[in-house]
Amino acid sequence: MKTLSSPVVKHLVLVGGGHSHLAVLKQLGMNPLPGLSATLISRDIYTPYSGSLPGHIAGSYDFEQIHIDLRPLAQFAGVRLIQEEITRIDLDGKRVLLRDRPPMEFDLISLNIGSRPDTDQLPGALEHAISIKPIDQFLRRWDEVRRSALERLRQANGKYSLLIVGGGPASVEFAFSAGYRLRKELASESCPSGLAIRLLTADDDILQQHNKKVRRYARAKLQKSGVELLTGHRVSEISAHLVRCVGGGELAADTIVVATGASIPSWPFECGLARSDDGFIEVNAHLQSSSHPFVFAAGDAATIRGEPRPKSGVYAVRQGKPLAENLLRYATGRKLQRYRPQTKALALLSLGDGTAIASRRRLFLKGRWVWQLKHWIDSRFLDKYRDLPEMKPELELSQGLVDEQTEQALRDHAMRCAGCGAKVAGNILSEVLAQLPANTDASVLSTEGAVEDAALIDLNDGRVLVQSVDQLSAFIDDPWLFARIATNHCLSDIYAMGCQPHSALATLGLPFASKRYTRSQLREIMLGCSAVLAAEGCSLIGGHSAEASELSFGLCVNGFADREKLLHKRGMGHGDVLILTKGLGTGTLLAADMRGKAAQSWMEPALKQMLMSNRQGSSLLIEHGATACTDITGFGLAGHLLEMLEPDRVEVELILSDIPALAGALELLGRGITSSLHQDNRRLARDVYNSEAYANDPTFELLFDPQTAGGLLATLPQDSADACLEALHQAGYHQATRIGRVGAVNGDSAGIILC
């Protein structure tokens, strides 16, 4: 009897990509819990490590070095990743309400949303100052400030003033790091420094939670670094470039940075969660909300009842492992473990210049070796969530059934791609279709010797019914996003023929799951599909659903058009220009993504492109006199182009260097990461002339990369190509490119000549 895969029966939602949730993701990847589905919702996919922030400001680390890309980690964990902001949590209905997508149901939820400076007592801070947290927003502002400061300071007698409000570790580290970075860059250009940095605190000293030796050394080091320390200055108001203090004093500055005590937004409490005495989400010793047992919270956003601790990344990191353990225990009905936070943590404070301070209770150490220790600790933490174990494909095959070579080939294919990378190979498809009986119905039209993108049925009134069907296996663990892309993909064949979609029937395969989870997935898929169809002016008129081993979705699409106004694959003329409307590379990117090897900076633009409709592109191609057209999907640019060339034995000159590639695609192809359909597509290399000269060029492999929701490939008369490209660019097809020209028509054979 066939063994069924584990049905999903519970759903865990993680809100925020903070330090504690990193450990939860790693735990889920190392020890999956069958039957539990998990989703991570985060505003940003690159999560910064707060411990390395001073080093970045000082110029010791670049952006990539201080961030963890949540995408590969989520893929490793088998966790759905959603970049989105939540607007509310419905605790009674156990639903997360999202800004731009349908609500999401959950069984248990964990909040690791970080903190921000407490600006409630600083009127005007939000409008006129820069806050250290959230770090991602601060980094964008800091880059602007640094460029502006350097530009001003490079001028003759240039001056720039920086005022930092707060006397804690974040303020002190920023003062050291910012001053070091700016003065170092000015010194390298032999510019005199007109930089003025002031550190302002309401307390009578800085670093109040550290011992006297630490405070004394930090004060002396600030003075030596040219930072003016102003203690006992309580801020009453912040306006544009001005800080007013209690008692009437005023301090002007070009930039004001706020790094005061921590706080969190009010929405968790508006949802009904209990608030701790210090204004954070109150949790018990299990990191479980004191008011709602199915809600967990950790990191800066939470305070353990009776165990308050400073809002520091050190404590958030240490809460990760017990949080992961208790989430899984709660999901499976087991007794939760008690977490006992340490009373004091080792603090390593960066001084910007390659030295640091170590502080814990009475401990005080300083020097370059302390910085090296901090660098080692921070790097080890980051590498823990970057250097992930290799994702191995599962293949159940009894020993002895096949030889070793065949088994290895099957094993390599076991981690097969979805989307268009999961199509049946073109040679197999052609071989089987050739064995089918020929159509004899005169109303079913065909272009002799050519395969069209959609079927054509004569309606005997000058019009034709244009009909296409397509179905994709899920290539991303996000039913709502998958449905939107799949819908866009399924409409593409209709647009490739210059037709507008009229109506569609849906076909859906849903994995076995609890009724509640099945209902939730079905709702997301159909809402995603309906939204796209409505935007395209196409009606959903029915469909069919069934349980399946994996999620899949497709549409049968209908359109009506005047027969004489349709675009076809054949019809190109000598000298016509080839235009491609979208970049290539979705096949290799999706293959890398499922292996946890695709960066978010690559996948984000790829997914955006897959969401982009071909409707306007089709209209613009027709408007500018397109002579032939097809869409680029599973058989890649080479396969679909050859389908256009073969009926009339056309040769085209393809300029390989002009073929647009999505970010990351060429790098991945150069590393040998390809879709499971790639090698079958590559057999068409025999019809590509002069390929030997480009054998080591990754762009050559791009010709065979299967595309999901790819662009249109069309030929246009040379005198209208430039105007068409300009119109495509203005319409948002920014990678639309002229990639070649048509040579001989009705020659000896069809072929692609690389130039």
Secondary structure by P-SEA (a helix, b strand, c coil): cccccccccbbbbbccccaaaaaaaaaaaacccccbbbbbbbcccccccccaaaaaaacccccccccccaaaaaaaacbbbbbccccccccccbbbbbcccccccccbbbbccccccccccccccccccccccaaaaaaaaaaaaaaaaaaaaacccbbbbbbbccccaaaaaaaaaaaaaaaaaaaaacccccbbbbbbbccccccccccaaaaaaaaaaaaaacbbbbcccccccccccbbbcccbbbbbccbbbbbcbbbbccccccccccccccccccccccccccccccccccccccccccccccccaaaaaaaaaaaaaaaaaaaaccbbbbbbcccbbbbbbbcccccbbbbccccccccaaaaaaaaaaaaaaaaaacccccbbbbbbcccccccaaaaaaaaaaccccccccccccaaaaaaaaaaccccccccccccccccccbbbbbccccbbbbbbbbbbccccccaaaaaaaaaaaaaaaaaaaccccccbbbbbbbccccaaaaaaaaaaaaaaaaaaaaaaccccccbbbbbccbbbbbbbbbbbbcccccccccccccbbbbbbcccccaaaaaaaaaaccccaaaaaaaaaaaaccaaaaaaaaaaacccbbbbbccccaaaaaaaaccccbbbbbbcccccccccaaaaaaaacccccccccccccccccccccccccccccccccbbbcbbbbbbcccccaaaaaaaaaaaacccccccccccccccccbbbbbcc
